[in-house]
Amino acid sequence: MKWKVGKILLFAAISKSAIILDVIFIVIIIAWLGSYFYGKWRRNRYATVLDEEDFQKGIHKAQVLDLRPKEQFNRGHILGARSMPLAFLRQQMDELRPDLPVYLYDEGMALSTQGAAYLGKRGFKKIFILKDGYSKWSGKTKKSKYND
């Protein structure tokens, strides 16, 4: 009889642990989905996402900003882009013209989304983000002469 009670208690403890792990897993999934959809909503609220072809078409009439850290910019960047790491956007914002389109990119789209929200809240209306970022870019690029 003691053996059966012990087995039942062990099974109850294992079941309780499994339920706790399931709840933790579900909370993580919900948080991740919430973050994903919030980022997508935020990106669509302040900017238009362009594929590479459309990004290239408008690049000559726009202010093209690479929001990645300077070291990544030096390793390679879209031809005509200027380095303006997201961390310094606040200090360098006076260098931007609100009447011209702003084309943003980074490795993916996370930094660009943050940059677009920052600029959008400060009155910029024509903000565009490169879909999938520099990591998928196949157009013309340039590397720094002084690259490490």
N, C-alpha and C positions, 0 to 999 in steps of 0.2 A: 504494500500500500504506500509506504514512504517513497518508494521508487517512482510510482505513478505521479504522486504529488510533486516530487522534484522535477520530473520531466515536464509536467504542466507549467510549473513556475519558470523553468528554463525557456520553454516555448513562449510564454507570455513576455519574458524579458527580451527575447530575440524579436518578437513581433513589435514590441514597443520601440525598440531601437530602429527597426526597419521603418516604422511609421515616422519617427523623428527624422530619419535620413530622407525619406520621401518628401516630407514637408519642406525640409531645407532645400532639396533639389528643386521643388516646385517654386519656392520663393526666389531662388537664383534665376530660374528660367523666366519668371514673370518680371523680375528686375531687368534682366537683359533685354527682353522684348520691349519693355517700357522705355528703356534707354534708346533702343534702336528706333522706335517709332517717334519718340520725342525729337531725336536728332533729325529724322526725316522731315517731320513737321516744321522744325526750326529752319532747316535748310530751304524748304519750299516757301516758307513765309518771307524770307529775306532775299532769296536769290533764285536764279534759274540755273538748273543743271544742264550743261551742254555736253554732247558727245564730242569726240576729238575733232571730227570734221567741222562741226559748227564753231567750235572753239578756235580752230585755225582760221576760219573765214573772218572772224571778228578781231583777231589778235592785233592787227595793224592799226585799228582805230581805238584801241583801249589801253588802259594802264594794266599791265600784266604783272601780278605779284606772286612771287614764290614765297609761301609762308613757312617753308621748312627752315630748320636751323642753317646758319651760314655754311657750315662744313658740308652739308648735303648739297646745298646750292653750288658750292665750288666743285664738287664731284661731277656735276652735270645739271643743266637746267634748260628749260625751253628757251629757244633763241628769242631774244627781245625781252625776256622777263627780268625783273629786278628783284633782288633779295630784300624781303621785308619780313623777317621772322615774326611769327604771331606775338611773341613776347615783347617785341618792340613796336608793334602796330600803333599803340596808343601814342608813343613819342613821335613817330614819323607820320602820323595821320595828316598833319598840316601840309605834307608834300603831295598829297593827293587832291585831285580836282573832282568835286562832286558832280560836275556837269558831264564828265566823261565816263564811259563804262569802265567798270573794274572787273578784271578777270582774275580769279583766284585759283590757286592750286597748291597741293601739298602731295605727300606720298599716296594718300587715299583721298578721303574727303572730310576727315574729322577736323583738322585745323581750319580748313576752308569754311566749314560750317560755322565755327566759332568766329572767324574773321568776318564772314558775311553778316552774322547777327550783330557784331560790334559796329560795323559800318552802317548797316541798315538802321540801327537805333540812333545813329548820328546824322541821318538825313540822306544817305546815299541811296539812290533808287535803282540804278542800272548795275546790278551785281550778278556776276556769272561764275559758276564753279565748274571746273573740269571733272566730268564724270570719271570715276575710278582713279583720278589723280595722275601724278607723274609716273607711277609704277607701271601704268599701261600705255604711256605715251610712246608713239612710234614716229612722231614728226621730228623736225629739226631740233637739235640740241647743241649746247655749247658747254665746254668745260673751261674752268679757270686756267690761265697760263701758269699760275702759281700754285697749282694743285699739289698737295703733299705727295 
